[in-house]
Amino acid sequence: KDMKRPVITDSEMHISELAASTMQLYPAGTLLLVARSGILKRLLPLCKLGIDSTINQDIKAFSLYDIELSEWLFYGIKAFEPYILKELVKSVTTVESLKFDEFAAMMIPVPPLSEQRRIIAAIKAAMKLLTPMSSNPLQEQLLRKRQQHHRAPDRGPQRPADPRPLQKKSLLERDEQ
């Protein structure tokens, strides 16, 4: 749930100091990637820790020696998101998961630091231009109107649910009530 933001500075769930003392603590700047979740059908959640934190078993963490390289890797992975979702996610019985060995073998180009900084600055400038578009009040009003228009029609008062427990029936049996 917390992986929807580019930088995590707090979490919906917290653990006690005692529990935290038994877990690995990842430093701020660590990249986090969802490696097992149904969301991998359509998105590759990736974010950076803004605080020291622990993670659960469905998340992979990348703690790099250089915080600037961490930022480059963030944008590098995001650039390959369509490929990763199409080629490196497998569906198992209950949930999608990342083919991590193949993901780890991916080559992401790493230009000189000065070029990384220039590219990252350009990406951030473009993101600033896009952000106001996504919070445009007219767009939000139009979206609400569309949602109202597409809602199911009001069918009037509904009869209350049958309080008797559900009983297993064959699909071919008729309801005799």
PARODREN-68554 format. One record per atom (N, C-alpha, C): chain; residue in one letter; residue number from 1; x, z, y. Coordinates in Angstrom, 1 decimal. Layout:
! residues N
   chain   resn   resi        X        Z        Y
       A      a    NUM        X        Z        Y
...
This chain:
! residues 177
   chain   resn   resi        X        Z        Y
       A      k      1      0.8      0.0     -1.2
       A      k      1      0.0      0.0      0.0
       A      k      1      0.9      0.0      1.3
       A      d      2      2.0      0.7      1.2
       A      d      2      2.8      0.8      2.4
       A      d      2      3.7     -0.4      2.6
       A      m      3      3.7     -1.3      1.6
       A      m      3      4.6     -2.5      1.7
       A      m      3      4.0     -3.6      2.5
       A      k      4      2.9     -3.4      3.2
       A      k      4      2.3     -4.4      4.1
       A      k      4      3.0     -4.6      5.4
       A      r      5      3.9     -3.6      5.8
       A      r      5      4.6     -3.7      7.1
       A      r      5      6.0     -4.1      6.8
       A      p      6      6.6     -4.7      7.8
       A      p      6      8.0     -5.1      7.6
       A      p      6      9.0     -3.9      7.5
       A      v      7      8.7     -2.8      8.2
       A      v      7      9.5     -1.6      8.2
       A      v      7      8.7     -0.4      7.9
       A      i      8      9.1      0.3      6.9
       A      i      8      8.3      1.6      6.5
       A      i      8      9.0      2.8      7.2
       A      t      9      8.1      3.5      8.0
       A      t      9      8.6      4.7      8.7
       A      t      9      7.8      5.9      8.2
       A      d     10      6.7      5.7      7.4
       A      d     10      5.9      6.7      6.8
       A      d     10      5.2      6.2      5.6
       A      s     11      4.6      7.0      4.9
       A      s     11      3.9      6.6      3.7
       A      s     11      2.5      7.3      3.6
       A      e     12      1.6      6.6      2.9
       A      e     12      0.3      7.2      2.6
       A      e     12      0.5      8.4      1.6
       A      m     13      1.5      8.3      0.7
       A      m     13      1.7      9.3     -0.3
       A      m     13      3.0     10.0      0.0
       A      h     14      3.0     11.3     -0.2
       A      h     14      4.2     12.1      0.0
       A      h     14      4.5     13.0     -1.2
       A      i     15      5.7     13.4     -1.4
       A      i     15      6.0     14.2     -2.6
       A      i     15      6.7     15.5     -2.0
       A      s     16      6.7     16.5     -2.9
       A      s     16      7.3     17.8     -2.5
       A      s     16      8.8     17.7     -2.4
       A      e     17      9.4     18.6     -1.7
       A      e     17     10.9     18.7     -1.7
       A      e     17     11.4     18.9     -3.1
       A      l     18     10.8     19.7     -3.9
       A      l     18     11.2     19.9     -5.3
       A      l     18     11.2     18.5     -6.0
       A      a     19     10.2     17.8     -5.9
       A      a     19     10.1     16.5     -6.6
       A      a     19     11.1     15.5     -6.1
       A      a     20     11.3     15.5     -4.8
       A      a     20     12.3     14.6     -4.1
       A      a     20     13.7     15.0     -4.6
       A      s     21     14.0     16.2     -4.9
       A      s     21     15.3     16.6     -5.3
       A      s     21     15.7     16.1     -6.6
       A      t     22     14.7     15.6     -7.4
       A      t     22     15.0     15.1     -8.7
       A      t     22     15.0     13.6     -8.8
       A      m     23     14.7     13.0     -7.6
       A      m     23     14.6     11.5     -7.5
       A      m     23     15.8     10.9     -6.7
       A      q     24     16.0      9.6     -6.9
       A      q     24     17.0      9.0     -6.0
       A      q     24     16.5      8.8     -4.6
       A      l     25     17.2      9.1     -3.6
       A      l     25     16.9      8.9     -2.2
       A      l     25     17.6      7.7     -1.7
       A      y     26     16.8      6.7     -1.2
       A      y     26     17.4      5.5     -0.7
       A      y     26     17.5      5.6      0.9
       A      p     27     18.6      5.2      1.4
       A      p     27     18.8      5.3      2.9
       A      p     27     18.0      4.3      3.7
       A      a     28     17.7      4.7      4.9
       A      a     28     17.1      3.7      5.9
       A      a     28     17.9      2.4      5.9
       A      g     29     17.3      1.3      6.0
       A      g     29     17.9      0.0      5.9
       A      g     29     17.8     -0.6      4.5
       A      t     30     17.5      0.1      3.5
       A      t     30     17.3     -0.4      2.2
       A      t     30     16.2     -1.4      2.1
       A      l     31     16.3     -2.5      1.5
       A      l     31     15.2     -3.4      1.3
       A      l     31     14.4     -3.0      0.0
       A      l     32     13.1     -3.1      0.1
       A      l     32     12.3     -2.8     -1.0
       A      l     32     11.5     -4.1     -1.3
       A      l     33     11.3     -4.3     -2.6
       A      l     33     10.6     -5.5     -3.1
       A      l     33      9.7     -5.1     -4.2
       A      v     34      8.4     -5.5     -4.1
       A      v     34      7.4     -5.2     -5.2
       A      v     34      7.8     -6.1     -6.4
       A      a     35      8.0     -5.4     -7.5
       A      a     35      8.5     -6.2     -8.7
       A      a     35      7.4     -6.2     -9.8
       A      r     36      6.3     -5.4     -9.7
       A      r     36      5.3     -5.4    -10.7
       A      r     36      4.0     -5.0    -10.0
       A      s     37      3.1     -6.0     -9.9
       A      s     37      1.8     -5.7     -9.2
       A      s     37      0.9     -7.0     -9.2
       A      g     38     -0.4     -6.8     -9.2
       A      g     38     -1.3     -7.9     -9.2
       A      g     38     -1.1     -8.7     -7.9
       A      i     39     -0.6     -8.1     -6.8
       A      i     39     -0.4     -8.8     -5.6
       A      i     39      0.5    -10.0     -5.7
       A      l     40      1.4    -10.0     -6.7
       A      l     40      2.4    -11.0     -6.9
       A      l     40      1.7    -12.4     -7.2
       A      k     41      0.4    -12.4     -7.4
       A      k     41     -0.3    -13.6     -7.6
       A      k     41     -0.3    -14.4     -6.4
       A      r     42     -0.2    -13.7     -5.2
       A      r     42     -0.3    -14.5     -3.9
       A      r     42      0.7    -14.1     -2.9
       A      l     43      1.3    -12.9     -3.0
       A      l     43      2.3    -12.4     -2.0
       A      l     43      3.5    -11.8     -2.6
       A      l     44      4.6    -11.8     -1.9
       A      l     44      5.8    -11.2     -2.3
       A      l     44      6.1    -10.0     -1.3
       A      p     45      5.5     -8.8     -1.5
       A      p     45      5.7     -7.8     -0.6
       A      p     45      7.2     -7.4     -0.5
       A      l     46      7.7     -7.4      0.7
       A      l     46      9.2     -7.1      0.9
       A      l     46      9.2     -6.4      2.3
       A      c     47      9.9     -5.3      2.3
       A      c     47     10.1     -4.6      3.6
       A      c     47     11.4     -3.8      3.6
       A      k     48     11.6     -3.2      4.7
       A      k     48     12.9     -2.5      4.9
       A      k     48     12.5     -1.0      5.2
       A      l     49     13.3     -0.1      4.6
       A      l     49     13.0      1.3      4.9
       A      l     49     13.5      1.7      6.3
       A      g     50     12.7      2.3      7.1
       A      g     50     13.1      2.8      8.4
       A      g     50     13.5      4.2      8.4
       A      i     51     13.3      4.9      7.2
       A      i     51     13.6      6.3      7.0
       A      i     51     14.2      6.4      5.6
       A      d     52     14.9      7.5      5.3
       A      d     52     15.3      7.7      3.9
       A      d     52     14.1      8.0      3.1
       A      s     53     14.0      7.5      1.8
       A      s     53     12.8      7.6      1.0
       A      s     53     13.1      7.4     -0.4
       A      t     54     12.1      7.8     -1.3
       A      t     54     12.2      7.5     -2.7
       A      t     54     11.2      6.4     -2.9
       A      i     55     11.2      5.8     -4.2
       A      i     55     10.3      4.7     -4.5
       A      i     55      9.8      5.0     -5.9
       A      n     56      8.8      4.2     -6.3
       A      n     56      8.2      4.3     -7.6
       A      n     56      8.8      3.2     -8.5
       A      q     57      8.4      3.2     -9.7
       A      q     57      8.9      2.3    -10.7
       A      q     57      8.5      0.8    -10.6
       A      d     58      7.6      0.5     -9.7
       A      d     58      7.1     -0.9     -9.5
       A      d     58      7.9     -1.6     -8.4
       A      i     59      8.8     -0.8     -7.8
       A      i     59      9.6     -1.3     -6.6
       A      i     59     11.1     -1.5     -7.0
       A      k     60     11.7     -2.5     -6.5
       A      k     60     13.1     -2.7     -6.6
       A      k     60     13.7     -2.4     -5.3
       A      a     61     14.9     -1.7     -5.2
       A      a     61     15.6     -1.4     -4.0
       A      a     61     16.9     -2.1     -3.9
       A      f     62     17.2     -2.6     -2.7
       A      f     62     18.5     -3.2     -2.5
       A      f     62     19.2     -2.5     -1.3
       A      s     63     20.2     -1.6     -1.6
       A      s     63     20.9     -0.9     -0.6
       A      s     63     22.2     -1.6     -0.4
       A      l     64     22.4     -2.2      0.7
       A      l     64     23.6     -3.1      1.0
       A      l     64     24.6     -2.3      1.9
       A      y     65     25.8     -2.7      1.8
       A      y     65     26.9     -2.0      2.5
       A      y     65     26.8     -2.3      4.0
       A      d     66     26.1     -3.4      4.4
       A      d     66     26.1     -3.8      5.8
       A      d     66     24.6     -3.9      6.2
       A      i     67     24.2     -3.2      7.2
       A      i     67     22.8     -3.2      7.6
       A      i     67     22.4     -4.6      8.1
       A      e     68     23.3     -5.3      8.7
       A      e     68     23.0     -6.7      9.2
       A      e     68     22.8     -7.6      8.1
       A      l     69     23.6     -7.4      7.0
       A      l     69     23.4     -8.3      5.8
       A      l     69     22.0     -8.0      5.2
       A      s     70     21.6     -6.8      5.3
       A      s     70     20.3     -6.4      4.8
       A      s     70     19.2     -7.2      5.5
       A      e     71     19.3     -7.3      6.8
       A      e     71     18.3     -8.0      7.6
       A      e     71     18.4     -9.5      7.2
       A      w     72     19.6    -10.1      7.1
       A      w     72     19.7    -11.5      6.6
       A      w     72     19.0    -11.7      5.3
       A      l     73     19.3    -10.8      4.4
       A      l     73     18.7    -10.9      3.0
       A      l     73     17.2    -10.8      3.1
       A      f     74     16.6    -10.0      3.9
       A      f     74     15.2     -9.9      4.1
       A      f     74     14.6    -11.3      4.4
       A      y     75     15.2    -11.9      5.5
       A      y     75     14.7    -13.3      5.8
       A      y     75     15.0    -14.3      4.8
       A      g     76     16.1    -14.2      4.1
       A      g     76     16.5    -15.1      3.1
       A      g     76     15.5    -15.1      1.9
       A      i     77     15.1    -13.9      1.5
       A      i     77     14.1    -13.7      0.4
       A      i     77     12.8    -14.3      0.9
       A      k     78     12.4    -13.9      2.1
       A      k     78     11.1    -14.4      2.6
       A      k     78     11.1    -16.0      2.6
       A      a     79     12.2    -16.6      3.0
       A      a     79     12.3    -18.0      3.0
       A      a     79     12.0    -18.6      1.6
       A      f     80     12.4    -17.9      0.6
       A      f     80     12.2    -18.4     -0.8
       A      f     80     10.9    -17.9     -1.4
       A      e     81     10.1    -17.2     -0.7
       A      e     81      8.9    -16.6     -1.2
       A      e     81      8.0    -17.6     -2.0
       A      p     82      7.7    -18.8     -1.5
       A      p     82      6.9    -19.8     -2.4
       A      p     82      7.5    -20.1     -3.7
       A      y     83      8.8    -20.3     -3.7
       A      y     83      9.5    -20.6     -5.0
       A      y     83      9.5    -19.4     -5.9
       A      i     84      9.7    -18.2     -5.4
       A      i     84      9.7    -17.0     -6.2
       A      i     84      8.4    -16.8     -6.8
       A      l     85      7.3    -16.9     -6.0
       A      l     85      6.0    -16.7     -6.6
       A      l     85      5.6    -17.7     -7.6
       A      k     86      6.0    -18.9     -7.4
       A      k     86      5.7    -20.0     -8.4
       A      k     86      6.5    -19.9     -9.7
       A      e     87      7.8    -19.7     -9.5
       A      e     87      8.8    -19.8    -10.6
       A      e     87      9.3    -18.5    -11.2
       A      l     88      9.2    -17.4    -10.5
       A      l     88      9.9    -16.2    -10.9
       A      l     88      8.9    -15.0    -11.2
       A      v     89      7.6    -15.3    -11.2
       A      v     89      6.6    -14.3    -11.5
       A      v     89      5.9    -14.7    -12.8
       A      k     90      5.9    -13.7    -13.7
       A      k     90      5.2    -13.9    -15.0
       A      k     90      4.0    -13.1    -15.0
       A      s     91      2.9    -13.6    -15.6
       A      s     91      1.7    -12.9    -15.9
       A      s     91      1.7    -12.3    -17.2
       A      v     92      1.6    -11.0    -17.3
       A      v     92      1.4    -10.3    -18.6
       A      v     92      0.0     -9.8    -18.7
       A      t     93     -0.3     -9.1    -19.7
       A      t     93     -1.7     -8.8    -20.0
       A      t     93     -2.4     -8.1    -18.8
       A      t     94     -1.8     -7.1    -18.2
       A      t     94     -2.5     -6.4    -17.2
       A      t     94     -2.1     -6.6    -15.8
       A      v     95     -0.9     -7.2    -15.6
       A      v     95     -0.3     -7.3    -14.2
       A      v     95      0.8     -8.3    -14.1
       A      e     96      1.0     -8.8    -12.9
       A      e     96      2.1     -9.8    -12.7
       A      e     96      3.4     -9.0    -12.5
       A      s     97      4.5     -9.6    -13.0
       A      s     97      5.8     -9.0    -12.7
       A      s     97      6.9    -10.0    -12.4
       A      l     98      7.8     -9.6    -11.7
       A      l     98      8.9    -10.5    -11.3
       A      l     98      9.9    -10.6    -12.5
       A      k     99     10.3    -11.8    -12.7
       A      k     99     11.4    -12.1    -13.7
       A      k     99     12.7    -11.7    -13.0
       A      f    100     13.0    -10.4    -13.1
       A      f    100     14.0     -9.8    -12.2
       A      f    100     15.4    -10.4    -12.5
       A      d    101     15.8    -10.6    -13.8
       A      d    101     17.1    -11.2    -14.1
       A      d    101     17.3    -12.6    -13.4
       A      e    102     16.2    -13.4    -13.5
       A      e    102     16.3    -14.7    -12.8
       A      e    102     16.3    -14.6    -11.3
       A      f    103     15.6    -13.6    -10.8
       A      f    103     15.6    -13.4     -9.3
       A      f    103     16.9    -12.9     -8.9
       A      a    104     17.6    -12.0     -9.6
       A      a    104     18.9    -11.5     -9.3
       A      a    104     19.9    -12.6     -9.3
       A      a    105     19.7    -13.6    -10.1
       A      a    105     20.7    -14.7    -10.2
       A      a    105     20.5    -15.8     -9.1
       A      m    106     19.4    -15.6     -8.3
       A      m    106     19.2    -16.6     -7.3
       A      m    106     20.4    -16.6     -6.3
       A      m    107     20.7    -17.8     -5.8
       A      m    107     21.7    -17.9     -4.7
       A      m    107     21.0    -18.0     -3.4
       A      i    108     21.3    -17.1     -2.5
       A      i    108     20.8    -17.1     -1.1
       A      i    108     22.0    -17.4     -0.2
       A      p    109     22.0    -18.5      0.5
       A      p    109     23.1    -18.8      1.4
       A      p    109     23.4    -17.7      2.4
       A      v    110     24.7    -17.4      2.7
       A      v    110     25.0    -16.4      3.6
       A      v    110     26.0    -17.0      4.6
       A      p    111     25.6    -17.3      5.8
       A      p    111     26.5    -17.9      6.8
       A      p    111     27.3    -16.8      7.4
       A      p    112     28.3    -17.2      8.3
       A      p    112     29.1    -16.2      9.0
       A      p    112     28.1    -15.3      9.8
       A      l    113     28.6    -14.1     10.1
       A      l    113     27.8    -13.1     10.8
       A      l    113     27.3    -13.6     12.1
       A      s    114     28.1    -14.3     12.9
       A      s    114     27.6    -14.8     14.2
       A      s    114     26.4    -15.8     14.0
       A      e    115     26.5    -16.6     13.0
       A      e    115     25.4    -17.5     12.7
       A      e    115     24.1    -16.8     12.2
       A      q    116     24.3    -15.7     11.4
       A      q    116     23.2    -14.9     10.9
       A      q    116     22.5    -14.3     12.1
       A      r    117     23.3    -13.8     13.1
       A      r    117     22.7    -13.1     14.3
       A      r    117     21.9    -14.2     15.1
       A      r    118     22.4    -15.4     15.2
       A      r    118     21.7    -16.4     16.0
       A      r    118     20.4    -16.8     15.3
       A      i    119     20.4    -17.0     14.0
       A      i    119     19.2    -17.4     13.3
       A      i    119     18.2    -16.2     13.3
       A      i    120     18.6    -15.0     13.1
       A      i    120     17.7    -13.9     13.1
       A      i    120     17.1    -13.7     14.5
       A      a    121     17.9    -13.9     15.5
       A      a    121     17.3    -13.8     16.9
       A      a    121     16.2    -14.9     17.1
       A      a    122     16.5    -16.1     16.6
       A      a    122     15.5    -17.2     16.7
       A      a    122     14.2    -16.8     15.9
       A      i    123     14.4    -16.3     14.8
       A      i    123     13.2    -15.9     14.0
       A      i    123     12.4    -14.8     14.7
       A      k    124     13.1    -13.8     15.2
       A      k    124     12.4    -12.8     15.9
       A      k    124     11.7    -13.3     17.2
       A      a    125     12.3    -14.2     17.9
       A      a    125     11.7    -14.8     19.1
       A      a    125     10.4    -15.6     18.7
       A      a    126     10.5    -16.3     17.6
       A      a    126      9.3    -17.0     17.1
       A      a    126      8.2    -16.1     16.7
       A      m    127      8.6    -15.0     16.0
       A      m    127      7.6    -14.0     15.6
       A      m    127      6.9    -13.3     16.8
       A      k    128      7.6    -13.1     17.9
       A      k    128      7.0    -12.5     19.1
       A      k    128      6.0    -13.5     19.7
       A      l    129      6.2    -14.8     19.6
       A      l    129      5.3    -15.8     20.1
       A      l    129      4.0    -15.8     19.2
       A      l    130      4.2    -15.6     17.9
       A      l    130      3.1    -15.7     17.0
       A      l    130      2.2    -14.4     17.0
       A      t    131      2.8    -13.2     17.3
       A      t    131      2.1    -12.0     17.2
       A      t    131      0.9    -12.0     18.2
       A      p    132      1.0    -12.4     19.4
       A      p    132     -0.1    -12.4     20.3
       A      p    132     -1.3    -13.3     19.8
       A      m    133     -0.9    -14.3     19.1
       A      m    133     -2.0    -15.2     18.5
       A      m    133     -2.8    -14.5     17.5
       A      s    134     -2.1    -13.6     16.7
       A      s    134     -2.8    -13.0     15.6
       A      s    134     -3.7    -11.8     16.1
       A      s    135     -3.4    -11.4     17.4
       A      s    135     -4.2    -10.3     17.9
       A      s    135     -5.1    -10.7     19.1
       A      n    136     -5.4    -12.0     19.1
       A      n    136     -6.3    -12.6     20.1
       A      n    136     -7.7    -12.1     20.0
       A      p    137     -8.2    -11.4     21.1
       A      p    137     -9.6    -10.9     21.0
       A      p    137    -10.7    -12.0     20.7
       A      l    138    -10.5    -13.2     21.3
       A      l    138    -11.4    -14.2     21.0
       A      l    138    -11.4    -14.6     19.5
       A      q    139    -10.2    -14.7     18.9
       A      q    139    -10.1    -15.0     17.5
       A      q    139    -10.8    -13.9     16.7
       A      e    140    -10.6    -12.6     17.1
       A      e    140    -11.2    -11.5     16.3
       A      e    140    -12.7    -11.6     16.4
       A      q    141    -13.3    -11.9     17.6
       A      q    141    -14.7    -12.0     17.8
       A      q    141    -15.2    -13.1     16.9
       A      l    142    -14.6    -14.3     16.9
       A      l    142    -15.0    -15.4     16.1
       A      l    142    -15.0    -15.0     14.6
       A      l    143    -13.9    -14.3     14.2
       A      l    143    -13.8    -13.9     12.8
       A      l    143    -15.0    -13.0     12.4
       A      r    144    -15.4    -12.0     13.3
       A      r    144    -16.5    -11.1     13.0
       A      r    144    -17.8    -11.9     12.9
       A      k    145    -18.0    -12.9     13.8
       A      k    145    -19.2    -13.8     13.8
       A      k    145    -19.2    -14.5     12.4
       A      r    146    -18.1    -15.1     12.0
       A      r    146    -18.1    -15.8     10.7
       A      r    146    -18.4    -14.9      9.6
       A      q    147    -17.9    -13.6      9.6
       A      q    147    -18.1    -12.7      8.5
       A      q    147    -19.6    -12.3      8.5
       A      q    148    -20.2    -12.1      9.7
       A      q    148    -21.7    -11.8      9.7
       A      q    148    -22.5    -13.0      9.2
       A      h    149    -22.1    -14.2      9.5
       A      h    149    -22.8    -15.4      9.1
       A      h    149    -22.7    -15.6      7.6
       A      h    150    -21.6    -15.2      7.0
       A      h    150    -21.4    -15.4      5.5
       A      h    150    -21.9    -14.2      4.7
       A      r    151    -22.4    -13.1      5.3
       A      r    151    -22.9    -12.0      4.5
       A      r    151    -24.1    -12.4      3.7
       A      a    152    -24.3    -11.7      2.6
       A      a    152    -25.5    -12.0      1.8
       A      a    152    -26.7    -11.6      2.7
       A      p    153    -27.8    -12.3      2.5
       A      p    153    -29.0    -12.0      3.3
       A      p    153    -29.6    -10.7      2.8
       A      d    154    -30.3    -10.0      3.8
       A      d    154    -30.9     -8.7      3.5
       A      d    154    -32.1     -8.9      2.5
       A      r    155    -32.1     -8.3      1.4
       A      r    155    -33.1     -8.5      0.4
       A      r    155    -34.2     -7.4      0.5
       A      g    156    -34.2     -6.6      1.5
       A      g    156    -35.2     -5.6      1.7
       A      g    156    -34.8     -4.4      0.8
       A      p    157    -35.8     -3.5      0.7
       A      p    157    -35.5     -2.3     -0.1
       A      p    157    -35.2     -2.6     -1.6
       A      q    158    -34.2     -2.0     -2.1
       A      q    158    -33.9     -2.2     -3.5
       A      q    158    -34.4     -1.0     -4.3
       A      r    159    -34.8     -1.3     -5.6
       A      r    159    -35.3     -0.2     -6.4
       A      r    159    -34.1      0.7     -6.8
       A      p    160    -34.3      2.0     -6.9
       A      p    160    -33.2      2.9     -7.3
       A      p    160    -32.7      2.5     -8.7
       A      a    161    -31.4      2.8     -8.8
       A      a    161    -30.8      2.6    -10.1
       A      a    161    -31.4      3.5    -11.2
       A      d    162    -31.5      2.9    -12.4
       A      d    162    -32.1      3.7    -13.5
       A      d    162    -31.1      4.9    -13.8
       A      p    163    -31.6      6.1    -13.8
       A      p    163    -30.8      7.3    -14.0
       A      p    163    -30.4      7.5    -15.4
       A      r    164    -31.1      6.8    -16.4
       A      r    164    -30.7      6.9    -17.8
       A      r    164    -29.4      6.3    -18.1
       A      p    165    -28.6      6.9    -19.0
       A      p    165    -27.3      6.3    -19.3
       A      p    165    -27.4      4.9    -19.8
       A      l    166    -26.4      4.1    -19.5
       A      l    166    -26.4      2.7    -20.0
       A      l    166    -26.2      2.7    -21.5
       A      q    167    -26.9      1.9    -22.2
       A      q    167    -26.8      1.8    -23.6
       A      q    167    -26.2      0.4    -23.9
       A      k    168    -25.4      0.3    -24.9
       A      k    168    -24.8     -1.0    -25.2
       A      k    168    -25.8     -1.8    -25.9
       A      k    169    -26.0     -3.0    -25.4
       A      k    169    -27.0     -4.0    -26.0
       A      k    169    -26.3     -5.3    -26.3
       A      s    170    -26.8     -6.0    -27.3
       A      s    170    -26.4     -7.3    -27.5
       A      s    170    -26.8     -8.2    -26.4
       A      l    171    -26.1     -9.2    -26.1
       A      l    171    -26.5    -10.1    -25.0
       A      l    171    -27.8    -10.9    -25.4
       A      l    172    -28.1    -10.9    -26.6
       A      l    172    -29.3    -11.7    -27.1
       A      l    172    -30.5    -10.8    -27.1
       A      e    173    -30.4     -9.5    -27.0
       A      e    173    -31.5     -8.6    -27.1
       A      e    173    -32.3     -8.7    -25.8
       A      r    174    -33.6     -8.5    -25.8
       A      r    174    -34.4     -8.5    -24.6
       A      r    174    -34.6     -7.1    -24.1
       A      d    175    -34.7     -6.9    -22.9
       A      d    175    -35.0     -5.6    -22.3
       A      d    175    -36.5     -5.4    -22.5
       A      e    176    -36.9     -4.4    -23.3
       A      e    176    -38.3     -4.2    -23.6
       A      e    176    -39.0     -3.2    -22.6
       A      q    177    -38.4     -3.0    -21.5
       A      q    177    -39.0     -2.0    -20.6
       A      q    177    -39.8     -2.6    -19.5
